[in-house]
Amino acid sequence: MPRIDDYIASRNLAVEDLARESFSDLRDRTGFSQSSANTFLVPFLDRVYHVRFPDFFFEDRDSPEKEVPIQEQILILHYMAGSKPAPPEGQWISYREIPGASFYYSAFLKRAVEPLKNVFGHDPGGLKTAAGRLGAVEIPEGDNALAYSPFPKVPMRLILWTGDDEFGPEANIVFDRNIGSILSPEDVAWMAGMVVYRLIALSR
């Protein structure tokens, strides 16, 4: 389990690297818009953040008094550092197909796939409610499925097969093939878990 000091060090390292780039290059590369001359407008899950350049101070647009979780800050910064000019490829891969992902596979299952299956496997109505609140789109895969992009160039799909008297529910989360060139496997596991847990919160 990372300590807060590890998170702070990771954030500082990402900020140091990003501050060497230009605001306009980062804006164009990431797909984020800007709210002022030196501030990015960053939608993430059901929140919108103002991210100031070049110190990368985060502020919740609708609740400025709230502290933005450092794990979310790091994930957003890592996306900004890794985002590529090329668009998504439109080819879907499993988490295990991401280069280097095998080490984090159990964490991915625990953080994302199992909660998705356990909470929504018997509650498709709750998933539909959460999808509308998050801005995800229902798609015709499995028994219930959502398409969602946590970041402009990072589409993902969450797929459920509902259970019955004989078999339990199953779930899977797949990603565009470009994901490995944007985020590390550890970041992808964190991102998927954040999406699933926000869906759970929004379903209530």
N, C-alpha and C positions, 0 to 999 in steps of 0.2 A: 504494500500500500504506500503510494507516494506521500511524503510529508509536505506540509505547506511550503517549507523552504525549497523543496524540489520544484514545486509549481512556480514559485517566484523566480527561481533561476531559469526555468524553461521560458517563462514569459519575457524576462529581461533579455535573454539570448535572441529570441525572435524579434523583439523590438529593435535591438541593436542592428540586426541584419536588415530589417525593413526600412529603418530610418535612412539607410544609404541610398534608397531608391527615390524616384520622384513621385510626387502625389499623383500626377496625371498618368504615369505608367501603371501604377498600382490600380488606380481607378479603372483604366481601360482593360487591364489584364484580369482583374477579379470579377468584373461585371457589376460591382457595387456603384451606386450613384453617390452624389455628394450633396450635403445639406448646406455647406458654405465653402469658402475658398480653401479651407484646409481641414475639412471634416467629412469623413465617409458616412453614408447612411447605410447601415448594415441590418437588414432583416434577418432574424435568427429565431426559428421556431415561431412562437406567437408573440415575440417581442421585436422591437426595433431599437437598435443602438446607434448612438452617435460615437464615432471613433475618430479622435483628433490626431492629426498628423503634425509633427513627426514623433510626438511622445506616446502616441497610441493610448491615450486616456479614454476609457469607456464610460459612457453615460446612457442609462436607460431613458429613451426619449419621453416615455409617458410617465415614468416614475423616477425622476432624477435623484431622489433621495435614496433609492435602492442601490446597493452594491451589486455590480455585475459579477456573477460567479467566476472565479479565476479559471476554472476548467473550460468554461465557455470562451473566455478571452483567449486562452491558449489555442483552442481549436480554430477560432476565427483567424488568429494571427498565422497559424500554420497553413490555413487555406490561402491566405493572402500571399504567403511566401511560395506556395507550391502551385498556385493556379497557373494554367497554361493558356496561351492564346487560342489553341485548337478547341473546337466545340466537342461535346460528348460524341462518342462513336456510334451509339445506338445498339451496341452489342452488350448483352447482360451476362455477368459472371457471378459466381458464388463467392463468398468471403474467402474460402480456401484457395481460390484461383488467383487472389491478389498476391504478387510476389512477396515472400517473407511472412505470410499471414499465419502459417501453421503454429508458430509459437504462441500467438494470441487467440487461437481459435476457441479455446475453452472459455476465455474471458468474453469473447464475442457472444457465445451461446448464453452465458450467464447474464450478461448485461442487456442483451437485446432479444435474441430469439426466444428464450424460455419465458421471459415476462410477456412478450407478444402472444405466445401460444397460451400461456396459463390464464391471462386476463381476458383475451378476446376470443379464444377458441370456442367458447360457448356463449359469446356475447357479441354477435355481429352488429346489433343495434348500437351498442356502445362504441364500437369502432367507427361506425358511420357518423355518429354524433361528433366524435373527436376529430374525424377527418375534416368535417365542415369547419370546425373551429380553428384547425391548424392551416387550412388552405390546401390540404391534400386532395387528390382526385381519385375517385373510385375507377378501377380498371377491371376488365373481364379476365381475371386469372384466378386459379384456385376456386375456392368458394367465396372468399372475400379478399380483395386486394386493393392496395393504394399505391399511387405514384406520387412521389414527393421529392422536392429538391431543397435540402437544407441550405445549400449554397448555389449560386447561379450556374456553376459548371459541374455540379455533383448531384445528378439524379439517382434516386434509389427506388426500389419497389419492395413493399412489404406484403407478403402473400400468406393467406391462412387457408387451411383445410379444416372445417369444423368437425368436431367429434360426434360420435353416435354411441349407441349402447355397446357396440363391439370394439370400436377403435377410438382412441383418444385423439384430440386435435393435433395438428402439425402446423408448423410455420417455417417460413424461410424469408430471408432478406437478400436481395441481389442488387448489384451495382453496375453502373456503366463501366466498360472495360478501361476507361481512362483514369479510374479512381487511383490506381497505383502510382500514377505520375503526379498526383496532386497531394494526397495525404498518405501518411505512413499507416501500416496495418493497425498499430495501436490507436492512432487517431480515428480510423474508420470504426473500430470497435466502440470507442467513446462516443462518436457521433451517432452511431446506430442506437446505442443505449439511451442517449439524450432524447432522440426522436421518440422512441418507444415509451419512455417514462413520461414525456410530455403528453403523448396521446392518452396514456392512462389517466393522467391528471385531468385532461380536458374531457374525458368521457364521463366524469362524475357530475 
